[in-house]
């Protein structure tokens, strides 16, 4: 069978709340494909009913994804055109489908992406926090140990960080972040594009107190301010004060730097005249 006789997988972005946010291209694609892979067929049926579309659906979620890849490939080989949708937003972004797309890319199948709304971009745009550079972390582990390990890896991240979180877990996450990151500025974004949409610009400490008192409902996007340059410089200065400049010069030399370069670098890091460092390092060859 020639490759151009195979079907196409369409990765289709759907609304994250407000059904009016679906694109004309997405509607046209859902109308024309032979079948739809849906994370939850009940959720997708609500969208299809709203659009007056009747289409065969196959359940395709994270618990059966690996088992169904071969079935999907067989359907594409038969020339079927298939749409992949998640419950809300862009598929694959913290949703099923990545394994399928990877397989199809590696085996030269045709894939088309029909762009749509995604919660992380919607949230960071309105949060007011720095969106120049950011990193998307998705859902943290439900395991406290793994969650703590990951947060420790992120504590010196200078970019804005975006997380997805469920309401029953948000308090544990905020407390862990407060302990590891300190009291940073955050934005709690919930029920995006829905009737009760809310953006709360606050801090870890204030958010913890408010949620402990009043609780919280709805799916959440949490935007966390990155570590400031002031914090980084303060930490670096504290670490330097505990270290003998001569030892740092020796370290740089052992890493391949010549003595002159090492002295110059250390003097800059410590904010002192390089002649002072040079005097302390006369016996270093």
C-alpha positions in Angstrom: 0.0 0.0 0.0 1.4 3.4 -0.9 1.9 5.9 1.8 -0.5 8.5 0.2 -3.3 5.9 0.4 -3.1 5.8 4.2 -5.4 7.9 6.4 -4.4 11.0 8.2 -4.4 11.6 12.0 -5.8 15.0 12.9 -4.8 16.3 16.3 -7.7 18.6 17.1 -7.8 21.3 19.8 -11.1 21.7 21.5 -12.5 24.3 23.9 -11.3 24.3 27.6 -14.7 25.5 28.8 -16.6 27.9 26.6 -17.8 25.9 23.6 -17.7 29.0 21.4 -13.9 28.8 21.5 -13.8 26.0 18.9 -12.3 27.0 15.6 -14.0 26.7 12.2 -11.3 24.4 11.0 -11.8 22.1 14.0 -15.5 21.9 13.3 -14.9 21.1 9.7 -12.3 18.4 10.6 -14.7 16.7 13.1 -17.4 16.7 10.5 -15.2 15.1 7.8 -13.1 12.4 9.6 -14.2 8.8 9.7 -14.0 8.4 13.4 -12.8 10.2 16.6 -10.4 9.0 19.3 -11.8 10.6 22.5 -10.2 10.7 25.9 -13.7 10.4 27.4 -16.5 9.7 24.9 -19.1 11.2 27.2 -17.3 14.6 27.3 -16.7 14.6 23.6 -20.4 13.7 22.9 -21.4 16.9 24.6 -19.3 18.9 22.2 -20.5 16.9 19.1 -24.1 17.4 20.2 -23.5 21.1 20.5 -22.1 21.1 16.9 -24.8 18.7 15.6 -22.2 16.2 14.5 -22.8 12.5 14.6 -19.6 10.4 14.5 -18.2 7.1 15.6 -16.0 7.4 18.6 -13.4 5.2 20.2 -12.3 5.6 23.8 -8.6 6.5 23.8 -7.1 7.4 27.2 -3.9 7.1 29.2 -4.9 3.7 30.6 -5.5 2.0 27.2 -3.3 4.1 24.9 -0.4 1.6 24.4 -2.9 -1.2 23.8 -4.7 0.7 21.1 -1.9 2.1 19.0 -1.8 -1.0 16.8 -5.6 -0.7 16.2 -5.3 3.0 15.3 -2.4 2.2 12.9 -4.5 -0.5 11.2 -7.4 1.9 10.7 -5.0 4.4 9.1 -3.6 1.7 6.9 -7.2 1.1 5.7 -7.4 4.7 4.6 -9.5 5.9 7.6 -9.0 9.6 8.6 -9.1 9.9 12.3 -9.4 12.8 14.8 -7.7 12.7 18.2 -9.3 14.9 20.8 -8.9 15.2 24.6 -11.6 16.3 27.1 -10.5 19.9 26.8 -7.8 21.9 25.1 -4.9 20.5 22.9 -4.4 16.8 23.0 -1.0 15.5 24.2 -0.4 18.5 26.5 -0.7 16.6 29.8 -3.2 14.4 27.9 -3.1 11.1 26.0 -1.7 10.8 22.4 2.0 11.4 22.6 2.9 7.7 22.2 0.7 7.4 19.1 2.0 10.6 17.5 5.6 9.5 18.2 5.0 6.2 16.5 3.3 7.8 13.5 6.2 10.3 13.1 8.8 7.6 13.3 6.9 5.5 10.7 6.2 8.3 8.2 2.4 8.6 8.6 0.7 11.9 7.9 -0.3 14.0 10.9 -2.1 17.4 10.9 -2.5 19.6 13.9 -5.6 21.7 14.1 -4.6 24.3 16.7 -7.0 25.3 19.5 -7.2 26.8 23.0 -4.7 25.5 25.6 -5.1 26.3 29.3 -1.4 27.0 30.0 -1.2 29.8 27.5 -4.6 31.3 28.4 -3.5 31.4 32.1 0.0 32.9 31.7 -1.3 35.6 29.4 -3.8 36.9 31.9 -1.7 36.2 35.1 0.4 39.4 34.8 3.5 37.4 35.7 6.5 37.4 33.3 5.6 35.6 30.1 8.8 36.5 28.3 10.2 33.1 29.1 8.4 30.3 31.0 8.5 26.6 31.6 5.6 24.2 31.6 5.7 21.5 34.3 2.2 20.0 33.9 1.0 17.9 36.8 3.4 17.2 39.7 3.6 13.7 41.1 1.0 12.5 43.6 3.9 11.0 45.5 5.2 13.5 48.1 8.7 12.2 47.8 8.8 12.6 44.0 7.0 16.0 44.2 9.6 17.3 46.7 12.5 16.0 44.5 11.1 17.8 41.5 10.5 21.1 43.3 14.0 21.0 44.7 15.2 20.7 41.1 13.2 23.8 40.2 14.0 26.0 43.2 16.6 28.0 41.3 14.6 28.2 38.1 14.5 31.9 37.0 11.7 31.5 34.4 8.0 31.7 35.3 6.7 28.2 36.0 3.3 26.8 35.0 1.7 23.8 36.7 -1.6 22.0 36.3 -3.3 21.0 39.6 -6.5 19.4 40.9 -8.4 21.2 43.7 -8.0 18.3 46.2 -4.2 18.4 45.8 -3.5 22.2 45.5 -3.0 22.8 49.2 -0.3 20.1 49.5 1.4 21.5 46.5 1.3 25.1 47.7 2.7 24.1 51.1 5.6 22.1 49.5 6.4 25.1 47.2 6.3 27.6 50.1 8.8 25.4 52.0 11.1 25.0 49.1 10.7 28.2 47.0 10.0 30.7 49.8 7.1 33.2 49.6 6.9 34.1 45.9 4.2 35.8 43.9 1.8 33.4 42.2 -1.4 33.4 40.2 -4.1 30.8 40.8 -6.2 30.5 37.6 -9.3 28.3 37.8 -12.3 27.3 35.7 -10.8 29.0 32.6 -13.3 30.4 30.1 -16.2 29.1 32.2 -18.9 31.0 34.1 -16.9 31.0 37.4 -13.5 31.8 35.8 -11.2 33.3 38.4 -7.6 34.7 38.5 -6.2 35.3 42.0 -2.8 37.1 42.1 -1.4 36.3 45.5 1.5 34.7 47.3 2.1 31.1 48.6 1.5 32.2 52.2 -1.7 34.1 51.5 -3.1 31.4 49.2 -2.5 28.6 51.8 -4.3 30.6 54.5 -7.3 31.4 52.2 -7.7 27.8 50.9 -7.4 26.3 54.4 -10.2 28.6 55.4 -12.5 28.6 52.4 -11.4 25.6 50.2 -11.2 25.8 46.4 -13.1 24.2 43.5 -12.4 23.6 39.8 -9.4 22.6 37.7 -6.4 24.9 38.4 -3.5 26.3 36.4 -0.9 27.6 38.9 1.6 30.3 37.7 4.7 30.7 39.9 7.2 33.5 39.7 10.7 32.4 38.9 13.6 33.0 41.3 14.7 36.6 41.2 18.2 37.8 40.3 18.3 39.4 43.7 17.7 36.1 45.4 20.3 34.3 43.2 22.9 37.0 43.8 22.2 36.9 47.6 22.6 33.1 47.7 25.8 33.3 45.6 27.2 35.9 47.9 26.4 33.8 51.0 28.1 30.7 49.5 31.1 32.7 48.5 31.5 34.1 52.0 31.8 30.6 53.3 34.5 29.7 50.8 38.2 30.6 50.7 38.9 32.5 47.4 42.2 30.6 47.1 40.4 27.3 47.1 38.1 28.6 44.3 41.2 29.6 42.3 42.6 26.1 42.7 39.3 24.6 41.6 39.2 26.6 38.4 42.8 25.7 37.7 42.0 22.0 38.2 39.2 22.4 35.6 41.7 23.6 33.0 41.7 27.4 33.5 45.2 29.0 33.6 46.1 30.8 36.9 45.7 34.4 35.5 42.2 33.7 34.2 41.2 31.9 37.4 42.4 34.9 39.6 40.5 37.3 37.4 37.3 35.3 37.5 37.4 34.8 41.3 38.1 38.5 41.9 35.0 39.4 39.8 32.9 36.8 41.7 34.0 38.1 45.1 33.9 41.8 44.1 37.4 42.5 45.1 40.6 43.8 43.3 42.4 41.0 41.5 45.7 42.0 43.1 44.3 41.0 46.5 43.5 37.5 45.1 46.9 37.4 43.4 48.7 38.0 46.7 46.9 35.1 48.4 47.7 32.8 45.5 51.4 33.4 45.0 52.3 29.9 46.1 50.0 28.3 43.5 51.8 27.1 40.5 
